[in-house]
Amino acid sequence: MSPAIMLSDPAAAAWTSLGCPSIDALQPIDGLCGRCGTTGSSVPSSSVISEKFANFDSWPYGWRRLCVPCAWAYSRPLNSQLPMLISNTQISEFPDGSGLFEALRSPLPHDLAAVIPIRRLRKRRHVLPTAQWAHLAMDKLVLPWDRAAASRLVDLQWIRTVTSAGFRQLTRPAPPVRFVTSLPPDQWDRMIEAWTNLQNWRDNPTVWAAVYEISGPAPTP
């Protein structure tokens, strides 16, 4: 398994950056990884993943074996997953999603990936194995992090800063009148436009919970 192949995948890059930690599984033997397609040291997927795992059909190369980096990514305890920013050479972990804001206020380049396990969701899922370069991975989906996404996130952070709006207030399709009129008149149009542009995110509860956490510490509802 060459470094070039390993580092083409954010999960493998994270494994390498952390010093190639070992996993509690059977002795690896040569095989094809069902998730990433790498041929090399591999372990039975059943040694690290519960039989209740529901996403085997998302693996393009079969489901019986995992390479060591992929097995490590799936072996991390679900309740201890942290938000991550991953590059080819290092990994940064944060205590909550707001730690990702500075990176995500701009489009992610092709050599960065972001991961956020959403705290508001009761049912945790393996998020790191779904990471892709230039994307934000979250529970159940992966979102391309382009200029439009970065701009929406900056708008959301600005709205929260100038209004102290809580999660429930922000889910409304239009801003309360007092949030608009409390601003200088030359900012009224910006508030209405920024609020409206968030609707696509509001329509997806997973995305909305993720970007709310990333946009800053939650005020008291």
Beta strands, then each sheet from edge to edge (+ up, - down):
strand 1: 29-32
strand 2: 39-44
strand 3: 65-67
strand 4: 84-87
strand 5: 91-93
strand 6: 112-116
strand 7: 135-138
strand 8: 141-144
sheet 1: 1+ 2- 3+
sheet 2: 5+ 4- 6+ 7+ 8-
end
